[in-house]
Amino acid sequence: KYINAVKAVLKQYNSALEKLDISGTENLFTYDSEIYESGTSEGTYTHYMQEHLKPEFKEFKSLKFSDYKVEVMIVGNYAFTTETYNYVIVVAKDNTEVKQKGVTTSVLKKVKGERKITVSHNSSRN
């Protein structure tokens, strides 16, 4: 039950990324969340969304995940997750395909009965 609730949050977020429509996704994160990407602290999710994702998504034609796997461990009010996946970004201006392998580790905290991402770190490589 708890593991499925955690997986549902991750699936909702990843689905929004694939749609290139992240409106409302800030509700999946705690207000004081911490986002790390490939060695850089991106601040809270709200900051990351405004300063990083929204400008980037304007350059994308599409984003698709494949070979997705997730592991979830629940400890009290926290869940620790590791997601591994491949993804392909198609750049809008010239249809260039960027293929990457990625991994995301996240900590989700139970807040008022809901699981919310409080720390997320992702990295990728060719």
N, C-alpha and C positions, 0 to 999 in steps of 0.2 A: 504493500500500500504506500509506504513512505517513499520507497525507491521509485515507484511509478509517478508520484507527485513531483519528484525531483526531475525525472526524465521528461515530464510534461513541460516544465519550465524551460529546459534546454531546447526541447523540440519547438516550442513557441518562438523562442529567440532565433533559432536557426532558420525556421520558416520565414520569419520576418526579413532576415538577412537575404535569403534567396529571392524574396519578392522585391528586394531593394526598397522596402517600405518599413521603416523602423518606428513609425508613429505609434506611441503607446508602449514601446518596449521599456521605457524608463520605469514602468510599474513592475518589471521583473527584477529590478535591482533595488538594494537598499539605498537610501538617500546619501549615505556616506561610503558608498562602494569605492573600491580601488580597482582600476583597470591597468594591466601591464601588457604591453605588446612588444615582442621581439627585443627585449632589453630596455624598453623605455616605460617610465611611469606616465600614464595618460590621464591621471587624476580620477575624478568620479565618472560614473557612466554618463551622466548628463553632459559633462564637459567633453568626454570622448565622443559622444554622439554628435554634439554640435560642431566640434572642431576637427573631428577626424572622419567619422562615418558619413555624415551628410555631404561634405565636399567630395569625398572619394566616390560615393554612389552616383554623383552627377557625371562621373567619367565612365561608369560601367554601363554596358548594355545588358549583361547578365552575370549571375553568380550561381554556381551549382555545386552542391556537395555530393560526394560519392564515397563508398566504402566506409561509411560512418560506423564507429563503435563507441560505446560508452560504458565506463565502469563507475559504479556508485557505492560509496561506503557511508553509512549513517552512524554518527556518534552523537547521542543526545539531541540537542537542537541544531546540530550542524550536519551537513552532507558534504562529502568531498568527492569530486568527480574528475575523471580524466576522459576526454573525448579525443579520438584520433579519426582522421578523415583525409580525403583528397578533395581539392576543389579546383574549379576552372572559372576564371574571370574572363569575360569577353569585353574588351575595351571598345567603347562606343565609337570613337573617332575613326578607327581603322579596322575594327573586328579582329584585332590581335588577341590570341588566346594566351593567357597566363595560367600555367598548370603548376600547382603547389601541393605539397604534403603539409598537413597542419596538425597541431596538438593544442588543446586547451585544457588547463586545469582550473577548476573553480571551487569555491567554498560557498555553499548556500546556507543561509541562516533562517530558522523558523521565526517569522515575525507575524504576530497576530493570527496564527494558524496557517500562514502561507509560507512557502519556501521562496526566498529571494536571494539572488546572487549578491554576495557582499565582496568577494574578491575573485577576479578572473585574470588569468595570464594565458596569452596565446602566442604561439610562434609558428613559423613556417619556413620551408625551404623548397628549392626546386627538386 
